Amino acid sequence: MKLKSLIYGVIAGSAIASITTLLVTPKSGKEVQASLTNSVNSIKRNLNETKEQTTSLKHQLSETAKISKEAIEVVSQDVKVSIDDWKQEVEPAIKQLQKEIDELQEVFQNSRNT
């Protein structure tokens, strides 16, 4: 959206400057023609610069997206490995807790039956 606004601004500014120059400054036909040629060349240069900047920005965005994708994949894999490691670390504690819960349930059942 900002790029469109910039392009429209450059075109509108150039056109207004050209028209104002024609209407305000009394010049001969050759001078007006030279002035118009200069204005057209200036507009062309501005448009070419804008095109180059847009192409450069597009390339930068593409590279950023590629790098981001690779980084996300690496981080995702690291998180998966960390979770798997954590699961392995806590597995003995979980088994021990389950064993103690089972023992408590058995004690409770035995005390209820007696």
N, C-alpha and C positions, 0 to 999 in steps of 0.2 A: 504494500500500500504506500509506503513512504517513497519507494523508488518511482512509482507511477507519479506521485505528486512532484517529485524532483524533475522528472522528465517533462511533465506538463508545465512546470514553473520555468524551466529553461526555454522551452518552445515559446510559451506565452511572453516571457520577458524579452526574448530576442525579437519576436514579432512586434511587440509594443515599442521597443527601442527603434526598430527599423521604421515603423510608421511615423513615430514622433519625429525622427530625424528628417523624414521626407516632408512632413508638414511644416516643421518649424524652421528648418534651415533652407534658405534660398540657394540652390546650387544649379549648376549647368547640367545638362543631360549626361555628359560624360562623368561628372562628379557623382551624380545620383547613381548611375550605373556602377561605378566603382564602389560606392558606399554599399549598394545592394549586394554586390559580389562579395565584399568583405563580410557583410552580415550573414549571407548564405554560407560562406566558408566557416565563419565562426559557429554557426548553428551545426554544421556538419561535424566540426571538431568536437563540439560539446556532445553531440549524439554518439560519436565514435568513442569518446572517453567514457560516456555513460554505459555504452555497450560493453566496453572492455571491463569496466568495474563490475557490471552485472555478471559477466562471464566469470570473472575472478571470484566474486562472491558465491556463485553457484558451485564452483570448484571447491572452494573452502568449506561450504556446507556439506558437500558430498564427502569430502575427506573427514570432516568432523563426525558425520554420521557413521562412516566406516570404522573410525577409531573408537567411537562410543560403543558400537555393536561388539567389537572385539573385547573391549574392556568389560562390558556387561557379561559376556560369555565367561571371561576369566573369573570375575567376581562370583558369578553364579556357581561355577564349578568349585571355587574355594569354599563357598557357603555350604554346598552339598557335602564336601569332604569334612568340613568342620562339624556338621550335624551328624554324619556317620561316626566320626571319632567320638563325639559326645555320647551318642547312643551306646557305643561299645564301652565307654567309661562308666556309664551309670547302670548298665545291664546287671552287673553283680549286685549292686545295691537294690535294684528293683526285685531281683530274685530273693534276696535276703528279706526284704520287706514283705513280699508275698508269703514266704515261708513263715514269718512271724505272725502274719495275719491268720494264716491257716491254723497255726498252733493256738492262737487266741480263740479262734472259733471253736476249735476242738475242746479246749478247756471250758469254754462257755457252755457248749452242748453237754459235756460231761457233768458240769455242775448243775445244770438244769434237770438232768436225768436222775440225779441222786437226791 
